[in-house]
């Protein structure tokens, strides 16, 4: 039996011809046209695809421990302003380069009650990522950074403090000490830290 070459079942021109013939305005009927259209959508896949079922994606889990300075000691102070004064006072008994870091908190004024973002930042500890970035901008060595983290825990520095330090340094424009100036590791004047 000889085979006749025919277009593919998804050929648009052939479907247009079939739909034209099945249309009620030509030789077809309403029922034939609706059935042909449904067949066309099934075979040629020209129907509007249904939206795939949406999977609910949970927000990423935030670490609860180890990524922030423990802020429980901060509640010994009556306000964030008092905690900031304590940090600035610690600058006087702290060696460089840590003293200059704490000195920048002198103009960290308390937030207004309507600023909920800053209020929240005053009530949580600084993240270690923020402290690491401050250490990077201050050109601290790895050993000095560890001492900087311990000092931040001792104060304790809030997220607002860390944000203020980053903002006051203008991030890329921080004055970086030379390597010889950046050597001391002891935090307090009296020795190890």
URCOR-V894296 format. One record per residue. N is the residue number from 1. RES is the residue in one letter. NEAR is the number of other ideal C-beta (glycine too) atoms within 12 Angstrom. Layout:
n=N res=RES near=NEAR
n=N res=RES near=NEAR
This chain:
n=1 res=X near=3
n=2 res=X near=4
n=3 res=X near=5
n=4 res=X near=6
n=5 res=X near=7
n=6 res=X near=9
n=7 res=X near=15
n=8 res=X near=12
n=9 res=X near=16
n=10 res=X near=15
n=11 res=X near=17
n=12 res=X near=17
n=13 res=X near=14
n=14 res=X near=19
n=15 res=X near=25
n=16 res=X near=18
n=17 res=X near=16
n=18 res=X near=26
n=19 res=X near=27
n=20 res=X near=19
n=21 res=X near=18
n=22 res=X near=25
n=23 res=X near=20
n=24 res=X near=17
n=25 res=X near=12
n=26 res=X near=15
n=27 res=X near=12
n=28 res=X near=19
n=29 res=X near=15
n=30 res=X near=13
n=31 res=X near=13
n=32 res=X near=20
n=33 res=X near=22
n=34 res=X near=17
n=35 res=X near=17
n=36 res=X near=28
n=37 res=X near=25
n=38 res=X near=17
n=39 res=X near=20
n=40 res=X near=25
n=41 res=X near=19
n=42 res=X near=15
n=43 res=X near=19
n=44 res=X near=23
n=45 res=X near=14
n=46 res=X near=19
n=47 res=X near=13
n=48 res=X near=7
n=49 res=X near=8
n=50 res=X near=8
n=51 res=X near=7
n=52 res=X near=6
n=53 res=X near=6
n=54 res=X near=7
n=55 res=X near=7
n=56 res=X near=6
n=57 res=X near=6
n=58 res=X near=7
n=59 res=X near=6
n=60 res=X near=6
n=61 res=X near=7
n=62 res=X near=12
n=63 res=X near=11
n=64 res=X near=9
n=65 res=X near=10
n=66 res=X near=13
n=67 res=X near=19
n=68 res=X near=29
n=69 res=X near=34
n=70 res=X near=24
n=71 res=X near=29
n=72 res=X near=14
n=73 res=X near=18
n=74 res=X near=33
n=75 res=X near=18
n=76 res=X near=13
n=77 res=X near=23
n=78 res=X near=13
n=79 res=X near=19
n=80 res=X near=33
n=81 res=X near=23
n=82 res=X near=18
n=83 res=X near=33
n=84 res=X near=34
n=85 res=X near=23
n=86 res=X near=28
n=87 res=X near=39
n=88 res=X near=27
n=89 res=X near=19
n=90 res=X near=30
n=91 res=X near=27
n=92 res=X near=18
n=93 res=X near=21
n=94 res=X near=31
n=95 res=X near=29
n=96 res=X near=25
n=97 res=X near=36
n=98 res=X near=43
n=99 res=X near=27
n=100 res=X near=30
n=101 res=X near=44
n=102 res=X near=39
n=103 res=X near=24
n=104 res=X near=31
n=105 res=X near=40
n=106 res=X near=23
n=107 res=X near=15
n=108 res=X near=32
n=109 res=X near=19
n=110 res=X near=26
n=111 res=X near=25
n=112 res=X near=11
n=113 res=X near=9
n=114 res=X near=8
n=115 res=X near=14
n=116 res=X near=12
n=117 res=X near=15
n=118 res=X near=24
n=119 res=X near=19
n=120 res=X near=17
n=121 res=X near=29
n=122 res=X near=36
n=123 res=X near=26
n=124 res=X near=30
n=125 res=X near=34
n=126 res=X near=41
n=127 res=X near=28
n=128 res=X near=27
n=129 res=X near=20
n=130 res=X near=33
n=131 res=X near=39
n=132 res=X near=23
n=133 res=X near=24
n=134 res=X near=39
n=135 res=X near=35
n=136 res=X near=22
n=137 res=X near=30
n=138 res=X near=33
n=139 res=X near=25
n=140 res=X near=35
n=141 res=X near=22
n=142 res=X near=15
n=143 res=X near=19
n=144 res=X near=33
n=145 res=X near=28
n=146 res=X near=21
n=147 res=X near=33
n=148 res=X near=45
n=149 res=X near=35
n=150 res=X near=27
n=151 res=X near=36
n=152 res=X near=42
n=153 res=X near=25
n=154 res=X near=25
n=155 res=X near=39
n=156 res=X near=35
n=157 res=X near=47
n=158 res=X near=44
n=159 res=X near=34
n=160 res=X near=37
n=161 res=X near=48
n=162 res=X near=41
n=163 res=X near=30
n=164 res=X near=34
n=165 res=X near=38
n=166 res=X near=33
n=167 res=X near=23
n=168 res=X near=26
n=169 res=X near=27
n=170 res=X near=13
n=171 res=X near=16
n=172 res=X near=11
n=173 res=X near=11
n=174 res=X near=24
n=175 res=X near=18
n=176 res=X near=19
n=177 res=X near=21
n=178 res=X near=10
n=179 res=X near=13
n=180 res=X near=9
n=181 res=X near=18
n=182 res=X near=26
n=183 res=X near=18
n=184 res=X near=26
n=185 res=X near=24
n=186 res=X near=22
n=187 res=X near=34
n=188 res=X near=23
n=189 res=X near=17
n=190 res=X near=10
n=191 res=X near=12
n=192 res=X near=13
n=193 res=X near=25
